[in-house]
Amino acid sequence: MRTLLVLTLSTLVATAAAAGPSKKEIRILREASAVVETLMATPDKSIPEDLLQRAECIGVFPRVKKGAFVVGGEYGRGVVSCRSADGRMDAPAFYSISEGSIGLQIGGSSTDIVFLVMNPDGMKHLVSDRFTLGGEVSAAAGPVGRMAHAATDAQLQAQILSWSRSRGLFAGASLNGAVIKTSEDANQRLYGQETSAKTILIEHKKQVPEAARKFVQVIRKHTARGPSGSEAGK
């Protein structure tokens, strides 16, 4: 009886993974692409280009809900991508964000969150089940503008820099206290099999899924190291 139950559960898990990402996960990928494009459309009020070029990873969490932690324990979900050996952002992984103020002080019922992981030490935390910004990982609100020359010492030393947008207002936002957690079920559906954040983001053993192709093209365009846009779409 127990063997039959295990086999049944294994079959259900495999079937769910084979079905592909859910409508919600496809929407998150689509909206994450739109968030980046919208933010970068006005260079003087966007994430500094040199920070995007230096960043090791980028995370985008669209429409994070204010107060959503009351139901289900999380504010929202998003995607994270890291650079592969060739310097380009690669296949993404789903994450959730919860607790903390996450910059919602600028108002609005929902907020778009973007963060950059600035060094390998920050990347290491992405492969843990969960980590707290301002706790295990040093974090700071990011500067806004074409270049990062006005960045403070705290910003220059932080492992993660973050920004938020609500009601059209874009600004650096502190995520201290926010908990970032891997969404294992969503990643399993996206890649069609059980996988880990380490396999996706650090080892780069997964190809970019069709559902995530647009998102990866967009972030490659804006994080390219070299001539503007030279890595996009390749």
C-alpha positions in Angstrom: 0.0 0.0 0.0 2.8 2.4 0.9 4.7 1.6 -2.3 1.6 2.3 -4.3 1.1 5.7 -2.6 4.7 6.6 -3.3 4.4 5.7 -7.0 1.1 7.6 -7.2 2.6 10.7 -5.7 5.7 10.4 -8.0 3.4 10.1 -11.0 1.4 13.2 -10.0 4.6 15.2 -9.5 6.0 14.2 -12.9 2.7 14.9 -14.6 2.5 18.4 -13.1 6.1 19.2 -14.2 5.5 17.9 -17.7 2.5 20.2 -18.0 4.8 23.2 -18.0 4.7 26.6 -16.2 1.3 27.7 -14.9 -0.6 30.7 -16.3 0.5 32.7 -13.3 4.2 31.9 -13.9 4.0 32.8 -17.6 2.4 36.1 -16.5 5.2 36.8 -14.1 7.8 36.2 -16.8 5.9 38.5 -19.2 5.4 41.2 -16.6 9.0 41.0 -15.5 10.1 41.7 -19.1 7.8 44.7 -19.2 9.1 46.0 -15.9 12.7 46.1 -17.1 11.8 47.6 -20.4 9.7 50.3 -18.8 12.3 51.2 -16.2 15.1 51.5 -18.8 13.1 53.6 -21.2 14.0 56.8 -19.3 17.8 56.5 -18.7 18.0 59.6 -16.4 15.4 57.9 -14.1 16.5 54.3 -14.3 19.1 51.9 -12.9 22.6 53.1 -13.7 24.0 51.4 -16.8 27.4 50.7 -15.2 25.7 48.9 -12.3 23.7 46.7 -14.7 27.0 45.9 -16.5 28.8 45.0 -13.2 25.9 43.0 -11.7 26.3 39.2 -11.5 22.6 38.6 -11.2 19.3 40.4 -11.6 16.0 39.7 -9.9 12.6 41.1 -11.0 9.4 40.8 -8.9 6.4 42.4 -10.7 3.3 43.6 -8.9 4.4 42.7 -5.4 1.3 43.1 -3.2 1.2 45.3 -0.1 0.0 43.3 2.8 -0.2 40.0 1.0 1.9 38.3 3.7 -1.4 38.1 5.7 -2.6 35.4 3.3 -0.1 32.7 2.3 2.9 34.2 3.9 4.5 36.0 0.9 4.3 39.3 -0.8 5.0 38.1 -4.3 6.9 36.0 -6.8 9.5 36.9 -9.4 12.5 35.6 -11.4 16.2 35.8 -11.0 18.9 35.3 -13.7 22.7 35.2 -13.3 25.6 35.5 -15.7 27.1 32.4 -17.3 30.8 32.0 -18.2 30.3 34.0 -21.4 29.2 37.0 -19.5 25.5 36.9 -20.5 22.5 36.5 -18.2 21.3 33.0 -18.5 18.2 30.8 -17.7 16.1 32.1 -14.8 14.8 30.6 -11.6 11.6 31.5 -9.8 11.7 33.0 -6.2 9.3 34.4 -3.7 9.8 37.5 -1.6 8.1 37.9 1.8 8.2 39.9 5.0 10.1 43.2 5.5 8.9 46.6 4.2 10.5 46.1 0.7 10.2 49.7 -0.2 6.4 50.0 0.0 6.8 53.3 1.7 6.4 55.0 -1.6 2.8 54.0 -1.6 0.4 52.0 -3.8 -1.3 48.7 -3.5 1.4 46.9 -5.5 5.1 47.5 -6.3 7.6 46.3 -8.9 10.8 45.2 -7.2 14.2 45.0 -9.0 17.4 44.0 -7.4 21.0 43.4 -8.6 23.4 40.9 -7.0 26.8 42.7 -7.3 29.4 40.1 -6.4 30.0 36.3 -6.1 29.5 36.3 -2.4 25.9 37.6 -2.9 25.4 34.9 -5.5 26.1 32.1 -3.0 23.0 33.0 -1.0 20.8 32.5 -4.0 21.3 28.8 -4.0 20.2 28.4 -0.3 16.6 27.5 0.4 16.1 31.0 1.8 18.0 34.1 3.0 17.2 37.4 4.6 18.3 40.7 3.1 20.2 42.8 5.6 20.8 39.6 7.6 22.9 37.0 5.8 23.2 39.4 2.9 24.2 43.0 2.9 21.7 45.1 1.0 21.1 48.8 0.2 18.8 51.0 -1.8 20.3 51.5 -5.2 21.1 54.9 -6.8 19.0 56.2 -9.8 20.4 57.8 -13.0 22.6 57.1 -16.0 25.7 56.5 -14.0 26.5 55.3 -10.5 29.1 58.0 -9.7 26.8 59.3 -6.9 26.6 56.0 -5.1 27.4 56.0 -1.4 29.9 53.8 0.4 27.1 51.6 1.7 25.8 51.2 -1.8 29.2 50.4 -3.2 29.9 47.8 -0.5 26.5 46.1 -0.6 26.1 42.6 -2.0 22.6 43.5 -3.3 21.2 46.8 -4.5 17.5 47.2 -4.9 14.8 49.5 -6.4 11.0 49.7 -6.5 8.4 51.3 -8.6 4.8 52.2 -7.5 2.3 54.4 -9.3 4.9 55.4 -11.8 7.5 56.5 -9.1 10.8 54.8 -9.3 13.4 55.0 -6.6 16.0 53.0 -4.6 14.3 50.9 -2.0 15.7 49.1 1.0 14.7 45.4 1.2 16.2 44.9 4.6 14.2 42.3 6.4 12.7 40.7 3.2 13.1 37.0 2.9 14.0 35.6 -0.5 13.1 31.9 -1.0 13.5 29.5 -3.9 10.2 28.5 -5.6 11.0 24.8 -6.2 7.6 23.8 -7.6 7.6 26.7 -10.1 11.1 25.8 -11.2 10.1 22.2 -11.7 7.2 23.2 -13.9 9.4 25.7 -15.9 12.1 23.1 -16.7 9.9 20.0 -16.8 11.8 18.2 -14.1 13.0 18.5 -10.5 15.9 20.9 -10.4 17.7 23.3 -8.1 18.6 27.0 -8.0 22.3 26.0 -8.0 21.8 23.9 -11.2 20.1 26.8 -12.9 21.9 29.9 -11.7 25.4 28.8 -10.8 26.1 25.6 -12.8 24.1 26.8 -15.8 23.0 23.3 -16.7 19.6 24.4 -18.1 18.7 25.8 -21.4 16.5 28.9 -21.5 12.9 27.6 -21.7 10.7 29.0 -24.4 8.4 30.6 -21.8 11.4 32.6 -20.4 13.0 33.5 -23.8 11.6 37.0 -24.0 12.6 37.8 -20.4 16.2 36.6 -21.0 16.4 38.6 -24.2 15.3 41.8 -22.4 17.7 41.5 -19.5 20.6 40.6 -21.8 20.0 43.7 -23.7 20.2 45.9 -20.7 23.0 44.1 -18.8 25.4 43.6 -21.8 29.0 44.0 -21.0 30.3 45.7 -24.1 28.7 47.7 -27.0 25.1 48.5 -26.1 22.7 45.7 -26.8 25.4 43.5 -28.5 24.4 40.5 -26.4 20.7 40.8 -26.8 18.8 38.1 -28.6 21.8 35.8 -29.1 
